[in-house]
Amino acid sequence: MKNLSFFLLADGPSWTWIILNLLPIEPDLQYAALMSQSFRTRLQMINNAIDFLLNQEQEETTDSTIDEI
């Protein structure tokens, strides 16, 4: 049960703060995420940033494959 106790914290688990500091996102977006009081909002921002990075990586891979053909 101890693992679920972070849901009771007002700020959520500490890993969300660490991830937000490590993600290569624009400072304004990072600031907005860090200032957010909603755990759900921070999770959504992390998800959006990771989705963006994955899509960007996929586009770069596709572009390089097209260049090889």
N, C-alpha and C positions, 0 to 999 in steps of 0.2 A: 504494500500500500504506500510505502514511502515514495516510490517512483511517481505516483500520481499527485503528490502534494504540491508540485509546482503549479498545477492548475488553480490552486487556492491562492497563490501569490498574486497581488494586484498587477505586478509588472510582468508576470509570466516567467518562464525559465530563462536563466542567464545566457544560454546558448544563442537565443535570438539576438541579444545585444551584440554578442561576439560576431555572429554571422553578418549583421548589418554593418559592422565596422570593417569586415574583411571583403565584402562584395565590392567589385569595381563599378560603383554607380556614381552618378553625379552628386556632388556635395549637397545641393539643395534637396534632392530626393532622400539622401542619407539623413540629412538633418530632420526632414519631415518625419521619417520613419522613427528616428530616435526620440523625437518629441511626442510621438503618438502615445496616448495612454491606453490604447486598445491593443491587447495581445493579438486579437484576430486581424486587425489592420496591419500590424507588423508582420504577421505570418503571410498575409496576402502580398505585401510589398516584397518580401523575400521570395515568394513564389514567382511573382511577376519578373523580378530581376533575374532569377535563374532561368525562367522560360526565355526571356530575351537573350541571355547569353547563349543558351543552347541553340536557339534559332539562328543567331548570328554565326555561330560555329558551323551549323549545318549549311547555311548559305555559302560560307567560305569554302567548305568542302565541295559543295556542288559546283561552285564557280571554278575551282581548280580542276575538277574532273572534266568539265566542259572544255577548259583550256587545253587539256591533254588530248582531247579527241580531235 
